[in-house]
Amino acid sequence: MSGWHGLCHLYLKRLIHPARRTTMKFETVMLSSLFAACLVLCASTFGAMLV
């Protein structure tokens, strides 16, 4: 990363414990999965209404 944002990101990355970073990645995957599941459910409901 370049510029002041890159430096800030590197500074904050050192402050976050590696175990917490792994937890945050897991939470991000879970939220993404929930979002995808909601989209599939909405699409299937909408599809069922059209049939």
VENBEL-V315867 format. One record per helix or strand of 3 or more residues. SS is the DSSP state (H for helix, E for strand). FROM is the first residue (numbers start at 0). TO is the last residue. If there is no record, write none. Layout:
SS;FROM;TO  SS;FROM;TO
This chain:
H;2;14  H;17;49
